Amino acid sequence: KSYLVKLEALRSLMFGTEIIVIDPEQEYLALTQAVGGEYINFSASSPVKINPFDMSARLTPGENELGRKILSLTTFLKIVLGTLSTQEAAILDRALKQTYFQKGITDDPKTQDRKPPLMEDLYKVLTGMEEEPASELATRLEKFIKGSLAGIFSAESNINLSNSFTVFSVRDLPDQLRPLAIHMILDYVWTRIRGKLRKRLLIVDEAWYLMRNQDSADFLVDIAKRARKYYL
């Protein structure tokens, strides 16, 4: 299986396809080096950062980009925060919309190319809300803002998908953080490829990391169904 997938990636690369790989076990390092690709090691101490709040700034007729992003973030945050009650889910949805609004980003597509918020901005919105569940959500989010996991999901993106063969490694992350990181990288890739269309191949190695969680599994299936529309 691994040999077949790598062979397909190499063949596609030779015909001008951009290859993107999410690699939890560092199985693609040698291949990346052989083809002059970019190997991005994503870890707590890595300078590489991805902002989950990034938007594609690409207007697609019939699609609400901000609404789509909030749905995607809600899925990601359900994994971060754990199970949400109906009230907590409603508060989180409202807080996310307010977080974008504070940066001047609304449902108007003309506002959606502005600088996106960070996880810390959501934390501040939650702490400023009066409802008790909002305070509880902020507490559960705090370790990613001020605690032991600060900086992993709470900084501006500083990478660019410019190499024709890009591999994201999450091997150096603790096991409990790998599904979060894979989901975030997958969403980042999905957001970026929709901004500039070209022929691409996305390989999610060890996809079972995501399939164990229902929300992540649904997200992966949704991308698989919609990918061809964006030449992916």
N, C-alpha and C positions, 0 to 999 in steps of 0.2 A: 504493500500500500504506500509506504513512504517513498520507495523508489519510483513508483508510478507517478505520484504527485510531483516529485522533484523533477522528473523527466518532462512532464507536461509543462511545468513552470519554465524550464530551460527552453523548450521548443517554442513556447509562446513568446518568451523574451526575444528569441532570434527573429521573430516576425513582427517585432515592434510593440508588443503588449507590455504595459507597465505591470510589474508584479509587486504585490503587497502581501506580506506574511505575518501572522501573529503566531509566535513561536514560544510556547511555555517551557520547553525542555532543551533549548539551545541546540536543536537538531539541524538548523539551517545556517550555522555560523560558517562552516567550511565552504558551503556553496556560495554564500554571500561574498566571501573573500575572493573566491575563484572568479566571479563575474564582475568584481569591482562595485558591488552593491553597498548599501548603507545599513549597518547593523546597529539598531538603537536599543541599548540596554536600559530598560525601565525599572528603576528601583527607588527605595526611599532616599538614598544618598545621591542618586543620579541628577545631573544638572538638567536633564531632559524633562520638560513639563508639558502637560496637556490640560487645557481648561475645558471641563465638561460643558461649560455654558457657551462655547463657540457656536456661531451660526454660519451658514453657507453664504448668506447674502445673495442668494440666487432666487429670482422670482420665477416660480413655476405656476402657470395658469391653473386655477382651481385648487391650489394648495395654500394653507395658512402656515407659513414657515415658523412663526413664533409658536403657534399652537402645536405644531409637530415637534418642535424642540422641547416644549414643556412636557409633552407626553413622554418623550424620550428621557428627559431628565427625571421625571417621576419614576419611571422604570428603574433607572440607575439608583436613585435615592432610596427606593424600596429595598434594594440590596444593601445599601449603606446603613440605613436606619433600622432595618428589620420590618416585621409585619406592622402595617398601619391600619388603624381603625377607620371607619367611614369618615368620622369627624377629622381625624388627623390627615387623611388624604385630601379632604376638602380644604383644610387650612394650608397644607403644603402647596396645593394648586394655586391658591390665592397669593401665598407668599412668593412663589416663583414669578407670577405675573407682576407683582409689585416690585420685585428685585430687578426685572428687566425695565420696568417703567421708570425706575429711579435713574437708569442710565439713558433714558430718552428713547427706549426701544418699545414700540407698540405693535399692534396688528397692521399698521401702515407699512408696506414694504419699503418705503423710502427711508424709514428710520432703522432698518434692520442691518445696515452695514456699519453701524456705530460700534464703538468698543464695548464688548460684552462684559457683564458682571463676573464676579468670582464667587467661589463657594463662601468666602467670608462675608460677602454682601448678603447672601441668603441668610446666613447665621445672624447678622445684624437685624434683618427684617423680622426674623422669627423671634428674637429677643425683645423686639419693640412691640410685638403684638400682645394684646391683653388676654387672649384666651389661654387657659392653663395648658392645653395640649401643645400650643405653640412653644411654650417654655420647655416642655418635655422634649419636643423635637430638637430644639436648640441644644439641649444638654446632650442628646444622643449624637449630635453632629460635632460637638465641641472638640472631640479628640482629633478630628481631621483639620481643625482650625488652630488650636492652641496646644493640643496634647502630643502624644507620642507619634501620631501619624500625620502631623502638620506638614504641609508642603507637597504631599503626594497628589492631592486632587484640588489644591487651592492656590494655584499660581497661573499666570498667563502662559499660553502656549508659546513655545519657542522652537518648534520644529517645522519643517516644510517638506512636503512630499514631492521632492524634485528628482530623486534618483529613480532610474527605471527598475531597480530591484531593491526594495526596502523591507527590512525585517524588524519587527518589534519583539524583543525578548522580555519575558516577565519572570524568568527563572529565579532571579535573586530576590523576588518578593516572597514574604511568608505565604503559606498555602491559603490562608483565609482571605488574603488580599488579591490573590490571582484572579478570581472571577470578577472582582470589581475593576481591576486594571484592564482585563481583556475586554470587558463590556465598554469601558471608557474609550479604549483605543479603537474598538470597532465602531463606536459612535463617531469618534473623531474622523476616522477614515471615511465613513458614510457621509459625513457632513462635507468633507473636503472634495470627495470625488463628484459630488453633485454641483459643486461650484465651478468646476472646469471639466467638461466631458472629453474623455478619450478612452480607448480600449484598455481595459484593466482586468487583472485576475487577482482575486482576493482569496488567500488560503488561511483558514482558521484551523490550525493544528490543535489536536487534543480538545476538540469542541465540547467534549463531555463536561469540561469545567463550567461551561455556560448552561448546558442542557440539564444540569442538576437543579437549577433554579427556574421555576416556571416563567417568571417575567423575562429573564435573559433568554430562555429558550424561545419564547414568543418573538422577542426582538430579533433574534438570529433568523428565525423562519421568515419574518416579515422582510428582512433585507434580502434573503435568498429569493423571495417571490418578486421583489421589485427591482432587483439589481440590473436586469437586462435593459430596463428602460434607460439606464444611465451607462450603457456599454460596459457593465461590470459583470 
